[in-house]
Amino acid sequence: MFILGAVIFAFFEHLPALDAMLASVSTITTIGLYVPNGGDFLTLNRTEATLLILMIIVSVGAGASIVQSTVNSVVNGDMAASEADKHLIARLKEHVIIYGYTHMGRYVADKLEELGLDYVVISRNPTVYQELVNKDIFAVLEHETNPIEALTAAGIEKASMVIVSHTDDSDNMLFVLSARKLRPDVRIVTVVHDSNLMGMAKSAGADVIIPASVTVGHLLALSAVTKDIVGVVFSEKIGTKEIAEFSIFKKSPLIGKGLRDIGDLAVIVGVIRKEQVIQQAFDPGFKLQEGDTMLVLGDPSKLQVLEKEAEAT
């Protein structure tokens, strides 16, 4: 159409080739830089007028058709990809369902990826959902307050676990309730940001409840007591216990002792020697050496005593 318009303007308006092409593009795109016959349509050549009318009608129709085809291709492509993902998700077994893809959900997904486990992410945010799809991550878009439909689409009937990691506690409670209703036997792990809601999360059906703010606050507070704290264990049966990492320094009284000799101070989780976890650390003949690192579980007060003995010089 651009070329045809250039021919019309070159022939009837006697314009040079480049000027004729510019006039054609200007007319077809409705920019209007050039007006045929100086704008006097009454004296415009009738043949030229007819050809210009046909050119404009065909060009506008072709442009609209191209736009519609492009939009349809994109929409149909997205729908086809979405349908393909649904079929693939339906084939998953023993996979993990993650609800919420904020900083915590992303961390969970990354770890599951490292472990080689299949997972499906459920998100309420369309932008996040599209981001996941673009990364070829199995994802389900949850429509407002409809977790049951989202869980069903994520294949909860064959899932091994549901991890609830949304930033909103009320959404998490609703999701836990929905998951428990659909699968009474599935394992559900949820995070709560308000520690007062731990009982409610338990009543909703969560098997494991992780108080996010309490965990972080606990670690930050204990870091002021000892530099060796590396983790916290929250258990309904034994309460809150800390995990510490101690290195055995030269002349420490712990050198030459077995794990049973220091068992009254803390529970030994393991011993690391030359960057390797020692499998025989719990054998009666095992003795601690300089440079060993112990992972221990216990109360802060006893851990401080053990820390001093490990670092004694």
C-alpha positions in Angstrom: 0.0 0.0 0.0 2.9 2.4 0.7 4.4 1.7 -2.7 1.0 2.0 -4.4 0.5 5.4 -2.7 3.9 6.5 -3.8 3.1 5.6 -7.4 -0.2 7.5 -7.2 1.5 10.7 -5.8 4.4 10.4 -8.2 2.1 10.1 -11.2 -0.7 12.5 -10.4 1.1 15.0 -8.2 4.5 14.8 -10.0 6.4 14.3 -6.8 10.0 12.9 -6.7 10.2 9.3 -5.6 11.3 10.0 -2.0 8.7 12.8 -1.6 6.0 10.5 -3.1 6.8 7.7 -0.6 6.8 10.2 2.3 3.4 11.5 1.2 2.1 7.9 0.9 3.3 7.0 4.4 1.9 10.2 5.8 -1.5 9.6 4.2 -1.9 5.9 5.1 -0.7 6.5 8.8 -3.1 9.5 9.0 -0.3 11.8 10.1 -1.3 14.2 7.3 2.0 15.8 6.4 1.0 16.0 2.7 -2.4 17.0 1.3 -3.1 16.0 -2.4 -3.8 18.9 -4.8 -3.0 21.5 -2.2 -6.1 20.5 -0.3 -8.5 21.4 -3.1 -10.6 18.3 -3.3 -13.1 19.8 -5.8 -10.4 20.0 -8.5 -8.7 16.8 -7.5 -8.3 14.3 -10.4 -11.3 11.9 -10.1 -9.1 8.8 -10.9 -6.6 9.9 -8.3 -9.3 10.5 -5.7 -10.8 7.0 -6.4 -7.4 5.3 -6.1 -6.6 7.2 -2.8 -10.0 6.2 -1.3 -9.3 2.5 -2.2 -5.8 2.7 -0.9 -6.8 4.2 2.5 -9.7 1.8 3.0 -7.6 -1.3 2.2 -4.6 0.0 4.3 -6.8 0.7 7.4 -8.5 -2.7 7.0 -5.2 -4.5 6.6 -3.7 -2.7 9.6 -6.6 -3.6 11.8 -6.4 -7.2 10.7 -2.7 -7.3 11.5 -3.2 -6.0 15.0 -6.1 -8.4 15.6 -4.1 -11.3 14.3 -1.1 -10.4 16.5 -3.3 -10.0 19.6 -5.1 -13.4 18.9 -1.7 -15.1 18.4 -0.4 -13.8 21.8 -3.7 -14.7 23.6 -4.0 -18.1 22.0 -0.3 -18.8 22.6 -0.7 -17.9 26.3 -3.9 -20.0 26.6 -2.2 -22.9 24.8 0.8 -22.6 27.2 -1.6 -22.4 30.2 -3.5 -25.5 29.0 -0.2 -27.4 28.5 0.9 -26.5 32.0 -2.3 -27.8 33.4 -1.8 -31.2 31.7 1.8 -31.4 33.0 0.7 -30.4 36.5 -1.9 -33.1 36.4 0.8 -35.7 35.8 2.9 -34.7 38.9 3.1 -37.0 41.9 4.5 -36.4 45.4 5.2 -32.7 44.5 5.2 -29.7 46.8 2.7 -26.9 46.6 4.0 -23.4 47.6 1.5 -20.7 48.4 3.0 -17.2 48.2 6.0 -16.2 46.2 7.5 -13.3 48.1 11.0 -13.4 49.5 10.3 -16.5 51.6 8.4 -18.4 48.9 11.2 -17.7 46.5 13.7 -19.1 48.9 11.6 -22.2 49.3 11.3 -22.7 45.6 15.0 -22.2 45.1 15.8 -24.9 47.7 13.3 -27.3 46.2 14.9 -26.7 42.8 18.3 -27.5 44.3 16.9 -30.7 45.8 15.5 -31.7 42.5 11.9 -31.8 43.8 8.8 -31.0 41.7 6.8 -28.1 43.0 3.9 -25.8 41.9 3.6 -22.2 43.0 0.3 -20.6 43.7 0.2 -16.8 43.5 -2.6 -14.3 43.6 -0.5 -11.7 41.8 -0.9 -11.8 38.0 2.5 -10.2 37.5 4.2 -12.8 39.6 2.2 -15.5 37.9 3.4 -14.3 34.5 7.0 -14.1 35.8 6.8 -17.7 36.9 5.3 -18.9 33.6 8.1 -17.0 31.7 10.7 -18.9 33.8 9.0 -22.3 32.9 8.0 -22.8 36.5 4.7 -24.6 37.2 2.3 -21.9 38.5 -1.3 -21.5 39.2 -3.1 -18.1 39.4 -5.4 -17.9 42.4 -8.5 -15.8 41.8 -9.5 -13.7 44.8 -10.6 -15.7 47.8 -10.8 -19.0 45.9 -8.0 -21.2 47.3 -9.8 -24.4 46.8 -9.9 -24.0 43.0 -6.2 -23.0 43.0 -5.2 -26.0 45.1 -7.2 -28.3 42.9 -5.5 -26.9 39.8 -2.1 -27.4 41.6 -2.8 -31.1 42.0 -3.3 -31.3 45.7 -4.8 -34.7 45.4 -1.3 -36.1 44.5 0.9 -33.6 46.4 3.1 -34.7 49.3 3.2 -31.4 51.1 1.8 -27.9 51.1 4.0 -25.0 52.2 2.1 -21.8 53.1 4.4 -18.8 52.9 2.3 -15.7 52.1 3.0 -12.4 53.8 -0.6 -12.1 55.1 -1.5 -14.3 58.0 -5.3 -14.3 57.3 -4.7 -15.5 53.8 -2.4 -18.2 55.2 -5.1 -19.4 57.6 -7.7 -19.6 54.9 -5.3 -21.5 52.7 -4.4 -24.0 55.5 -8.1 -24.6 56.1 -8.8 -25.2 52.4 -5.8 -27.5 52.0 -6.9 -29.6 55.0 -10.4 -29.8 53.8 -9.3 -31.1 50.4 -6.6 -33.5 51.7 -7.0 -34.5 55.4 -3.8 -36.5 55.1 -1.4 -34.0 53.4 1.4 -32.5 55.4 1.0 -28.7 55.8 3.8 -26.3 56.9 2.9 -22.7 57.4 4.6 -19.5 58.5 2.9 -17.1 60.9 4.1 -13.5 61.2 2.1 -12.8 64.4 3.1 -15.3 67.1 -0.4 -14.9 68.7 -1.8 -16.8 65.7 0.2 -20.0 66.2 -2.8 -21.7 68.1 -5.1 -20.7 65.3 -2.8 -22.1 62.7 -2.7 -25.3 64.6 -6.5 -25.4 64.8 -6.7 -24.7 61.1 -4.8 -27.9 60.4 -1.2 -27.0 60.0 1.3 -29.7 61.0 4.3 -27.4 61.4 4.0 -23.8 62.3 7.1 -21.5 61.9 6.8 -18.1 63.7 8.9 -16.0 61.3 9.2 -12.8 63.4 9.9 -14.8 66.5 12.6 -16.9 64.8 14.4 -13.9 63.4 14.1 -11.9 66.7 15.3 -14.9 68.7 18.4 -15.3 66.5 19.2 -11.5 66.6 18.9 -11.4 70.4 21.0 -14.5 70.9 23.7 -13.1 68.6 24.3 -10.5 71.3 25.1 -13.4 73.8 27.2 -15.6 71.7 28.7 -15.4 68.2 28.3 -19.1 67.7 24.5 -19.4 67.4 23.6 -20.8 63.9 20.0 -21.8 64.3 16.9 -22.2 66.5 14.6 -25.2 66.9 11.0 -24.6 67.8 9.3 -27.7 69.2 6.0 -28.2 71.1 7.6 -31.1 73.0 11.0 -29.6 74.0 10.3 -25.9 73.7 12.8 -23.5 72.1 16.4 -24.7 71.7 19.4 -23.1 70.1 21.9 -24.7 67.7 25.4 -23.5 68.1 28.7 -24.2 66.2 31.9 -24.4 68.3 35.4 -24.9 67.1 37.9 -26.6 69.4 40.9 -24.3 70.0 44.4 -25.3 71.1 44.7 -26.2 74.8 41.0 -26.5 75.1 40.0 -29.0 77.9 37.6 -30.6 75.5 40.5 -32.1 73.4 40.7 -35.8 74.0 37.2 -36.1 75.3 34.4 -38.2 73.8 30.9 -36.9 73.2 29.5 -38.6 76.2 31.9 -36.7 78.4 30.3 -33.4 77.5 26.7 -34.6 77.1 25.6 -33.0 80.4 26.2 -29.5 78.8 24.4 -29.9 75.5 23.1 -32.5 73.0 25.8 -33.0 70.3 24.2 -33.0 66.9 27.5 -33.8 65.0 31.2 -33.1 64.6 32.9 -31.6 61.6 36.6 -32.4 60.9 38.4 -31.1 57.9 35.1 -29.9 56.4 33.7 -33.4 56.6 30.9 -34.6 58.9 32.4 -37.5 60.9 30.1 -40.5 60.7 31.7 -42.3 63.7 31.5 -39.3 66.1 29.2 -41.2 68.5 31.4 -44.3 68.7 32.8 -44.8 72.3 36.4 -44.6 71.0 35.9 -41.2 69.3 37.9 -38.3 70.8 37.7 -34.6 70.0 40.8 -33.0 68.4 42.0 -29.4 67.9 40.3 -27.8 65.0 37.2 -30.0 65.2 33.8 -28.1 65.0 30.9 -29.3 67.1 27.2 -28.7 66.3 25.3 -28.7 69.5 21.7 -28.3 70.7 20.8 -26.8 74.0 19.9 -23.8 76.2 21.8 -20.5 75.9 23.2 -20.6 79.4 24.8 -24.1 78.9 25.9 -23.3 75.4 27.9 -20.3 76.8 29.7 -22.7 79.2 30.6 -25.0 76.4 31.7 -22.1 74.3 34.2 -21.0 76.9 35.6 -24.5 77.3 36.0 -24.9 73.5 37.9 -21.6 73.3 40.0 -22.0 76.4 43.7 -21.4 75.9 
